[in-house]
Amino acid sequence: MTIRRIEPGPRMSQAVIHGNTVYLAGQVGAPGESVTAQTKAILATIDELLAEVGSSKSKLLQTIIWLDDMANFAEMNAVWDAWVDPGNTPARATGEAKLAGPEYKVEIIVTAALD
């Protein structure tokens, strides 16, 4: 099977397609913004990347969400719940982790189907 890389860089690609599956790199929002603002920005980027490869949020298979503090869980979920396709929710895990820098509060990683 062919592997297609979207926006490849020296360290990572923004997306990788293998077969009928697309794997997105972890997405973060603008440093220093609120959890709400970062989550909205991340989900908009995910929409754009999925559209670029011919997929959409209705085809999400799995999502992994990292928060800098689980105290932000409800705030992130408020944005997530308004965005996610209610008839096609993915398998999802959310955990707390030290992110790339203290200015980042949310990182979201998704895997989606292409057809």
Secondary structure, DSSP 8 states (H G I E B T S, - for coil): --EEEEEE-SS-EEEEEETTEEEE--EE--TT--HHHHHHHHHHHHHHHHHHTT--GGGEEEEEEEES-GGGHHHHHHHHHHHS-TTS--EEEEEE---SSTT--EEEEEEEE--
